[in-house]
Amino acid sequence: MTWTAPEVDITEEPLVGPERPMLEAWLDRHRATFLHNCAGLTGEQLAEASAPPSNLTLLGLVRHLADVERMWFRVRLAGQDVKPRHSAPGSQDGAFEDLDPARAEAEYAELVAEMAEARVAAATRDLDDTFVHARWGEMSVRWLYIHLIEEYAQHNGHADLIRERIDGRTNN
């Protein structure tokens, strides 16, 4: 039986309320929107470069976002000693190279697991808490949430277009 990415419900974000729940809800909405763009596709479809000459694929984005979640929340914020799974120094496009549709299910599961680990890493930190990025210096947890919302928003635009090129589905 061929694996297909599961259906995902996109949650509504609060329109009023405290800052922390709003930031968390907006990030979770963007995470779900990305996964929704993958829903119902096979590993082969997720690995399809549908807008040549670009090597941008949904599976590449799955891998990239898993590394983004891992590096920002677990390494930089929580100080965990874990390495990126798909990128390496000097290779910004590592997540988009050497794709194997047979690994799509496991790599999708890695992204979902990294999302959960990110929630745990941030749960006990206040928005005003800071951490130090080796290149850019001190930054707040608030900034981190805003940055990840921005990261997902950018890639959700990519994912919308890739998905429409693969099977014509749009999020309208």
C-alpha positions as CSV (number, residue, x, y, z in Angstrom):
1,M,0.0,0.0,0.0
2,T,1.3,3.4,-0.9
3,W,1.7,5.9,1.9
4,T,0.0,9.3,1.5
5,A,0.4,12.3,3.8
6,P,-2.5,12.4,6.2
7,E,-5.3,15.0,6.2
8,V,-4.8,17.9,8.6
9,D,-7.2,20.3,10.2
10,I,-6.3,23.9,10.1
11,T,-7.2,25.5,13.4
12,E,-8.5,29.0,13.8
13,E,-6.3,31.4,15.6
14,P,-7.7,33.7,18.3
15,L,-8.5,37.2,17.3
16,V,-8.1,38.7,20.7
17,G,-6.4,37.6,23.9
18,P,-3.0,37.5,25.5
19,E,0.1,37.6,23.3
20,R,1.6,34.2,24.1
21,P,-1.4,32.1,23.1
22,M,-1.8,34.2,20.0
23,L,1.8,33.7,18.9
24,E,1.5,29.9,19.6
25,A,-1.8,29.7,17.8
26,W,-0.5,31.6,14.7
27,L,2.6,29.4,14.5
28,D,0.5,26.2,14.9
29,R,-1.9,27.5,12.2
30,H,1.0,28.0,9.8
31,R,2.4,24.6,10.7
32,A,-1.0,23.0,10.0
33,T,-1.3,25.0,6.7
34,F,2.0,23.6,5.5
35,L,1.0,20.0,6.4
36,H,-2.4,20.6,4.7
37,N,-0.5,21.4,1.5
38,C,1.1,17.9,1.7
39,A,-2.1,16.1,2.6
40,G,-3.2,13.3,0.3
41,L,0.1,13.2,-1.7
42,T,2.3,10.2,-2.1
43,G,6.1,10.3,-1.5
44,E,6.6,10.5,-5.2
45,Q,4.4,13.5,-5.5
46,L,6.0,15.2,-2.4
47,A,9.4,14.7,-4.1
48,E,8.2,16.1,-7.4
49,A,10.0,19.3,-8.6
50,S,7.0,20.8,-10.2
51,A,8.4,24.2,-11.2
52,P,11.7,23.5,-13.1
53,P,14.4,24.7,-13.1
54,S,13.8,25.1,-9.3
55,N,14.6,22.1,-7.2
56,L,12.0,23.2,-4.6
57,T,9.7,20.4,-3.6
58,L,7.2,19.7,-0.8
59,L,9.4,16.9,0.5
60,G,12.4,19.2,0.4
61,L,10.4,21.8,2.4
62,V,9.3,19.0,4.9
63,R,13.0,18.3,5.5
64,H,14.0,22.0,5.6
65,L,11.3,22.9,8.1
66,A,12.2,19.9,10.3
67,D,15.8,21.3,10.4
68,V,14.4,24.9,11.1
69,E,12.3,23.7,14.0
70,R,15.1,21.6,15.3
71,M,17.8,24.2,15.1
72,W,15.9,27.2,16.4
73,F,14.0,25.6,19.2
74,R,16.1,22.7,20.3
75,V,19.6,23.8,19.6
76,R,19.5,27.6,19.9
77,L,16.7,28.0,22.5
78,A,17.0,24.9,24.6
79,G,20.7,24.3,24.1
80,Q,20.3,20.6,23.1
81,D,23.2,18.9,21.5
82,V,21.5,17.7,18.3
83,K,22.6,18.1,14.7
84,P,20.5,19.1,11.7
85,R,19.1,16.1,9.9
86,H,19.3,17.4,6.3
87,S,21.5,20.4,6.0
88,A,25.1,20.9,6.7
89,P,27.4,23.9,6.9
90,G,28.2,25.2,3.5
91,S,25.2,23.4,2.0
92,Q,22.0,25.5,2.4
93,D,20.1,23.4,-0.1
94,G,20.9,20.0,1.6
95,A,17.3,19.5,2.5
96,F,16.4,19.7,-1.2
97,E,19.0,17.3,-2.4
98,D,19.1,13.5,-2.5
99,L,15.3,13.1,-2.0
100,D,14.0,9.6,-1.8
101,P,10.2,9.2,-2.0
102,A,10.5,6.0,0.0
103,R,11.6,8.0,3.0
104,A,8.7,10.5,2.7
105,E,6.7,9.0,5.5
106,A,9.6,8.9,7.9
107,E,10.7,12.4,7.0
108,Y,7.1,13.7,7.4
109,A,7.0,12.1,10.8
110,E,10.3,13.7,11.7
111,L,8.8,17.2,11.0
112,V,5.7,16.5,13.1
113,A,8.0,15.2,15.9
114,E,10.2,18.3,15.7
115,M,7.1,20.5,15.9
116,A,6.2,18.7,19.1
117,E,9.8,19.0,20.5
118,A,9.7,22.7,19.7
119,R,6.6,23.2,21.7
120,V,8.2,21.4,24.7
121,A,11.4,23.5,24.3
122,A,9.5,26.8,24.4
123,A,6.8,25.9,26.9
124,T,8.7,26.9,30.1
125,R,10.3,30.0,28.5
126,D,8.8,33.5,28.9
127,L,8.5,35.6,25.7
128,D,11.1,38.1,27.2
129,D,13.6,35.3,27.9
130,T,16.7,35.5,25.7
131,F,19.2,33.2,24.1
132,V,22.3,33.9,22.1
133,H,22.7,33.1,18.4
134,A,26.4,32.6,17.5
135,R,26.1,35.0,14.5
136,W,23.5,37.5,15.4
137,G,23.7,37.7,19.2
138,E,21.0,38.0,21.8
139,M,17.4,37.4,20.7
140,S,14.1,36.9,22.6
141,V,11.7,34.0,22.6
142,R,9.1,36.5,21.2
143,W,11.4,37.2,18.2
144,L,11.8,33.4,17.7
145,Y,8.0,32.9,17.5
146,I,7.7,35.8,15.0
147,H,10.6,34.5,13.0
148,L,9.1,31.0,12.7
149,I,5.7,32.4,11.8
150,E,7.5,34.4,9.0
151,E,9.4,31.3,7.9
152,Y,6.3,29.2,7.6
153,A,4.3,32.0,5.9
154,Q,7.0,32.2,3.3
155,H,7.2,28.5,2.7
156,N,3.4,28.1,2.8
157,G,3.3,30.4,-0.3
158,H,5.8,28.2,-2.0
159,A,3.9,25.1,-0.9
160,D,0.6,26.5,-2.3
161,L,2.2,27.0,-5.7
162,I,3.9,23.6,-5.7
163,R,0.8,21.8,-4.7
164,E,-1.3,23.5,-7.4
165,R,1.3,22.5,-10.0
166,I,1.2,18.8,-8.8
167,D,-2.5,18.2,-8.8
168,G,-4.4,21.5,-9.3
169,R,-5.5,21.7,-5.7
170,T,-5.7,25.1,-4.1
171,N,-6.5,26.2,-0.5
172,N,-9.4,28.3,-1.6
